[in-house]
């Protein structure tokens, strides 16, 4: 009965800690300007997700794993909890390459490599969503700016409209810059690991190449957005 109560108490503590730590995984970007399109909201949300604290998901996995080990092991609970923490680090994945890298410090070489490949693939999917959203934003902005210029030619344009356009474009540009910085960070981390794993990491090298291509696309999109902002009437 004592063991059962102890297990229940530990489970309750794990739930409380998990909820507390989950509340800490918030982005660092400021509030979005008003009047954003659906594509802009998607772009800003996906880009700001890269600003979340990398250590928290890793800690969540370790806490869950340690608790699982302590609950299930009847002998040498300390050793079981330690092993559970390592496995929990792997369970705490699903949040990209940098988290996978932190989560697998105590894992076997094979486990660490597989978890990192999975994390890199998640990042590739994440950047795909950003690129798709940004393509939509660029198309929308081109139409809006053409309409603004036409209004100005007919003496119908309002300065407030152009100011709002420049404000939202500036916010879009910042989000793409954040995505590029996140991409550079991940490519750099993977490059270090490729030196570590050598020929075993062909799958990881393939994901790194995808991230490099995505980074080039994001930089192209950034140039397009900067050009659009320059094209907004200012008076």
N, C-alpha and C positions, 0 to 999 in steps of 0.2 A: 504493500500500500504506500509506504514511504517513497519507494522508487517511482511509483505512478504519480504521486503528488509532485515529486521533484521534477519529473519529466514535464508535467503540466506547467509548472512554474517556469521552467526553462523555455518551453514553447511560447508562453505568454511574453516572456522577456524578449525573445527573438522577434516576435510580431511587433512589439512596441519599438524595438530598435530599428527594425526594417522600415516601419512607418515614419519614424523620425528622420532616418537617413534619406528616405525617398523624398521627403519634403525639402531636402537640401539640394536636390538636383535641378536647380533652376538656371536659366541662361543669364548672361550678364548684359545683354543688349538693352538699351533704353526702350521706352514706349514708341510704338509706331505712330507716324503722323496720320491724321484723319484722311478719309477718302481713298484708302487703298483698294485696289481691285482684288479679286480672289487670287489671281496669279501672284500679285505682290505679297499678299498675306502668306501664301505658301512659301514663296522665296524667303521672306524674312524669318518665318518660323523654322524652316529647315536649316537655314544658315545659322540661326542663333542656337540651335541644338548642339552645334559643335563647341559652344562655349561652356557647356555643362562641365562640372567638376569631374575629371576622369577618375579620381580616386574613390568616389562614393560608390559607383556600381561594383568596383572590385571589393570594397569593404562589405557591401551587402552580401556578395557571394561568399566571402570568407566567414562572415558571421553565421549565415545560414548553414554552411558546411560544417563549421565547428559545432554548432548546436545539434545538427543531425548526428554527428559522430558521438557526441556526449550522450545523447538520448539512447542511441541504438547499442552502444558498446557497454557490456556489463563488466568487462575487465580492462584495466588500464585505460580509464576514460580520457586521461590527459593525452595519451598517444593517439587514441581514436579521434579525439577532437582536433588534434593537429592535422591528421590525415584528412579529416572531413573538411578542414579549412582549405586545404589545397584543392580538393575536388570541388568545393563550393566556389572557389575562384573561377573554375571553368564554367560552373552553372551560372555565375554572375555575368556571363558574356551577353552577346546580343546588343552590344552598344559600340561596336567598331573596333578598329585596330589598336588604338592606344590603351583602351581598357583591357582588351585581350592580352596585350603585352604585359600589363601590370598583373593581371589575374594569374598568369602562368609562370611566375617566377619560381614557384616550388614544384611545378609539374614536370613530368618526364619530357624528354626532348621531343618525342613523337607527339605527345598530347599538346605541348606548347606550340609546335609548328602547325598542327591541324586547327587549333583554336585561333591562331593568328591568321591563317588563310581565311577562315570563316569571318573573322573580324574585318579583314581587308575587303572581302566580298560585300559585307554589310555597308562599308563605307562607299564602295563603288555604287551600290544601289541608292544610297543617300545622295551622292553627287548627281546621279542620273535625275533624281527628282528636282534638284536645284536647277540643273541645266534645262530641263523641260519647262519648269516654271519661268525661268529667265527668258527663254525663247518667246513664251507667251507675252511676258511683260514688254519685251522689245517691240513685238508686233503691235501691241496695244498703244505703246507710246508713240510709235511712228504715226499711227492714225490720229492720235490726239494732237500731236504737234502740227501735222498738216492742217487739221481743222483750226487750230489756234492761229496759224499763219494766215489762213484764208480769212478768218475773222478780222485780223489786224489790217489786211489789205482793204477790207470793206469798211474800216473804221468802227468795227463792232467789238473788238477785243477788249477785255477788262484786265487791268494789271494784276488783280487778285488771282485770276485764273493762271497767268504765267508764273506767278510766285508759287502757287500751289503745285504746279507742274514741276518746277525746279526743286521744290522741297521733297516731293515724293521720289523724284529721280535721284536726288542726293542720298535718300534713304536706301533706295534700291542698289545704288553703287556701293554703299557701305556694306550691304549684305553680301554682295558678290565678292568684295575685297575680303570679307571674313571667311567666305568659302574657299577662296584661293589660299589664304594663310593656313586654313585647316588642311587643305590638300597638300601644301608644301610640308607641313609638319608630319603628315602621315607618310608621304613619299620618303622623307628623310629617315623616319623610324624604320620603315621597311628596308631601306637600303642598308642600314646598319645590320639588321637581322639577316639579310641575304649574305653578308660577309660571314656571319656566324654559322649559318646552316649550310652554305655551299650548295653542292649539286642536289641535295635533298629538297631544296626549296624552289623547284621549278614552278610549282603551282603558285607560290607566293610571288615569284618574279612576274608571272603573267598578270596577277592582280595589280602589281606595282605599275606595269606598263599601261594598264587601263586607267589608273589614277593619273599617270603622266599625261595621257591623251585628254582626259577630262579637264585637267588643269589648263592645258592649252586652249581648250574650248571656253573655259571660264574667263580666261584672259581676253579672248576674242570678244566675248559678250561684254566684258568690262569696257573695252574700247568702244563698242557700239553704244553703250549707255552714256559714256562720257561725251561721245559725239552728239547724241541726242540732246543732252543737257545744254551743250553749247548752241544747239539750234533753236532753243526756246527763246521767243522774243523777250527782250528785256525792257522795252519801253514802248 
